[in-house]
Amino acid sequence: MFHWLEKHPFFFAVGVFLVIAFAGLIEILPNFAQASRPVIGTAPYSTLELTGRHIYIKNSCNACHSQLVRPFKSETDRYGHYSLSGEYAYDRPFLWGSKRTGPDLMRVGNYRTTDWHENHMKEPSAVVPSSIMPAYRWLFTNKSDIETAYAEQLTVAKNFGVPYNKPVSMKDGSSKTVKMGASVAEAKSIALEEAKVIAADMRDQDVKDAVANGQIPEIVALIAYLNSLK
Amino acid sequence: MNKLYLGGVIFAAFMLLFTYLSVSSSHGGFNGDIVNMLAVTGAIALVMISAFVVIKYVRQMQTDKASGDLADENWDGIGEFKNSLPTGWAVMFLLTMTWGMWYLTVGYPVNSYSQIGEYNEDTKVHNEKFEAQYKDITGKKLVDMGESVFIAECKVCHGLKADGIGGRAADLNHRIAAASVKHVLQNGSNNQLLGMEMPMPDRNGLINATTSMPITDAEIEALATYVSKGLTGTVGADVFAATCVMCHGADGKGVDSMGPNLKEFNTTLVTNILSHGKKGSIGTMPKFDRLNAKQKEAVSAYITSLSK
């Protein structure tokens, strides 16, 4: 057989491919099939959270902040449970980042609050004296782009079967349904309802007034997103 | 002597001289450091082996004549001798195949490396070490541990001096601020400060035993002053005695499973706030459940020490 293989390079190549592919199949596929499913407790992003995620990307937060807790004691002490691949099931794209100039934000919603983010975005060094993070004051005046977030919701629901308007199991055994509007107007009103909850915990009067008038400053959407990172 | 050997010896001597000079002229030189000596020994071995292996094959090329049986195949007129397998190679080949079979069927599935496994082992070792080292610490050491945990976890909201950074979080140098007392009296409280006590009712459920009426705005003011000053002074003392003592005790130091200590911080109070989080007049405090029991106790000790 080996003499025959030496004379037929194409079939030799096919044989080599099969041997290597077999190793890949048994080592990679079973784990991949299991790990790529959404972890229980991972829900799709709501309209306002997704808007905030776009703001996070627009301001390149991922250039300085990672969203990946590695399985080391030193990291889990600081940031919480190590990341599981299924937790990124609804992240398109995932924002692992490659560098930590600032801390990891994978689970920042567990240990920071709305008003802390508000103070921090306005003047980081006021809450963390040694912080080198710049202030993001324009987030308090710029208005959020709900249309784009809604377009993404529609796209991922249609093309990837992301379960909007369907119950998703949570860790405590309950289920949660993330609403997606049937029209742009409905999406905007859903986002505004979410924004009111966030704004109630905020102190900036201009932001509160804007939300009361039906507008959503970027800071509100961004905080909604950061609070959803758990 | 063959000139090839002569060349080899000269080359080896030159390389050794070069190694010796470069090590001795480097920073520190031969200062008795074992690593330098190992490097030089390694260099000698490498140079000797290289020189003599090269010499062996060069001589073989010079003297060998082609002989033996040719294999059936030839490639554009270039043939291959039938050489029997070297024994050492054949043994290694068979061993590798055996190991491969073992790894495929037993080694990988049963015993594969996992990052998470390593993490779990690390965590276990760390926790056991922590437990052994800090199980019995008390007093100043406990306060010091609490301070270091505070600086790592709490300072971003409460500030390095635990003063709440100008009202952004609770000022932990005092047990309770007048604004917080007022907020709790008006809205009630359900923060599980003792773990599982009954929630405190809002102002409509707080009856002044003297007047048999819910407390008034003036009484709330008086209580806020009295409690925020550490239950001292005369203003509000009568209202406190008539309204609060049933749950918080006559001295304000709390009653088990009823009401928390209002006079000073203690371990139960702080530990429960760290475990459950808290929502009060300033805002929401998230829970810090990833601290272990000893760390929570240490933070309590530190915070208690601040207001003394």
Chai-1 contact restraints between the chains, C-beta under 6 A:
chainA,res_idxA,chainB,res_idxB,connection_type,confidence,min_distance_angstrom,max_distance_angstrom,comment,restraint_id
A,P71,B,Q115,contact,1.0,0.0,6.0,A-B,restraint_1
A,P71,B,I116,contact,1.0,0.0,6.0,A-B,restraint_2
A,P71,B,Y119,contact,1.0,0.0,6.0,A-B,restraint_3
A,K73,B,D122,contact,1.0,0.0,6.0,A-B,restraint_4
A,K73,B,T123,contact,1.0,0.0,6.0,A-B,restraint_5
A,K73,B,H126,contact,1.0,0.0,6.0,A-B,restraint_6
A,G80,B,R290,contact,1.0,0.0,6.0,A-B,restraint_7
A,Y111,B,P286,contact,1.0,0.0,6.0,A-B,restraint_8
A,T113,B,T284,contact,1.0,0.0,6.0,A-B,restraint_9
A,D115,B,G283,contact,1.0,0.0,6.0,A-B,restraint_10
A,W116,B,C157,contact,1.0,0.0,6.0,A-B,restraint_11
A,N119,B,R168,contact,1.0,0.0,6.0,A-B,restraint_12
A,V127,B,V156,contact,1.0,0.0,6.0,A-B,restraint_13
A,V128,B,V156,contact,1.0,0.0,6.0,A-B,restraint_14
